[in-house]
């Protein structure tokens, strides 16, 4: 219509919606799968490291005298990395849970004309 702002007929209100901040279901599933794989990889690392470390300590003490050559090389660094991985897993879980709770608490955007 000529003369109407934006090509709308007179009397029709302008409806503006906020841009959607919700992610698609496929994206959420992909992130959940990646987080699960991340958890499984670090859990396997922690389990394997603790088993190998205890085996190496037992082997170093098996001769009756302590033999430090039987210990894992750079064992202290591996211990720190294993503990940091566990802490990072806990932090990741807290962030994910907080994000899910925050997103579930938000009201959904309504479609135009929906009551």
C-alpha positions in Angstrom: 0.0 0.0 0.0 1.3 3.3 -0.9 2.0 5.7 2.0 2.0 3.0 4.7 5.2 2.6 6.7 7.1 -0.6 5.8 4.4 -1.7 3.3 2.0 -2.7 6.0 -1.7 -1.7 6.0 -2.6 1.0 8.4 -3.7 -0.3 11.8 -1.6 -3.5 11.8 0.8 -3.3 14.8 4.5 -3.9 14.3 5.5 -7.2 16.1 9.0 -7.6 17.0 10.4 -10.8 18.5 13.8 -11.2 20.1 16.2 -13.3 18.2 16.1 -16.9 19.3 18.9 -17.9 21.6 17.8 -21.5 21.9 20.0 -24.1 20.2 18.6 -26.8 18.0 17.9 -30.3 19.3 20.6 -31.8 17.1 23.2 -29.4 18.5 22.3 -30.3 22.0 22.5 -34.0 21.3 25.9 -33.6 19.6 27.2 -31.6 22.6 25.9 -34.3 25.0 27.5 -37.1 23.0 30.9 -35.2 22.9 30.6 -34.5 26.7 29.9 -38.2 27.3 32.9 -39.2 25.2 35.1 -36.6 27.0 34.0 -38.1 30.4 34.6 -41.7 29.2 38.1 -40.8 27.9 39.2 -39.1 31.1 37.6 -41.7 33.3 39.5 -44.4 31.4 42.7 -42.3 31.8 42.2 -42.0 35.5 41.5 -45.7 36.0 44.4 -46.8 33.9 46.8 -44.4 35.5 45.9 -45.4 39.0 46.2 -49.1 38.2 49.6 -48.6 36.5 50.9 -46.3 39.2 50.0 -48.7 42.0 51.5 -51.6 40.0 54.7 -49.6 39.5 55.0 -48.8 43.2 54.4 -52.4 44.2 57.0 -53.5 41.7 59.6 -51.1 43.1 59.0 -52.4 46.6 59.0 -56.1 45.6 62.7 -56.6 45.8 62.8 -55.9 49.5 64.6 -52.7 48.9 63.1 -49.7 47.3 64.1 -49.4 43.7 63.2 -46.0 42.2 64.1 -47.1 38.7 60.9 -49.2 38.7 58.6 -46.2 39.2 56.9 -44.4 36.3 59.0 -41.7 34.7 57.6 -38.2 35.5 55.2 -39.8 37.9 54.6 -36.5 39.7 53.6 -34.7 36.5 51.2 -37.6 35.6 49.7 -37.5 39.1 49.0 -33.7 38.8 47.6 -34.1 35.3 45.3 -36.9 36.4 44.0 -34.9 39.3 43.5 -31.8 37.2 41.5 -33.9 34.7 39.2 -35.0 37.5 38.7 -31.4 38.7 38.0 -30.3 35.1 35.4 -33.0 34.7 33.6 -31.8 37.9 33.8 -28.2 36.7 32.4 -29.2 33.3 29.5 -31.1 35.0 28.7 -28.0 37.2 28.7 -25.7 34.2 26.5 -28.0 32.1 24.0 -28.5 35.0 23.9 -24.7 35.6 23.3 -24.0 31.9 20.5 -26.6 31.7 18.8 -25.3 34.8 19.0 -21.7 33.5 17.7 -22.6 30.1 14.8 -24.6 31.5 13.8 -21.7 33.7 13.4 -19.3 30.8 10.0 -18.9 29.3 9.8 -19.9 25.7 9.3 -17.2 23.0 5.7 -17.4 21.7 4.9 -17.4 18.1 3.0 -14.4 16.6 -0.7 -14.8 17.4 -0.2 -17.5 20.1 -1.7 -16.9 23.5 
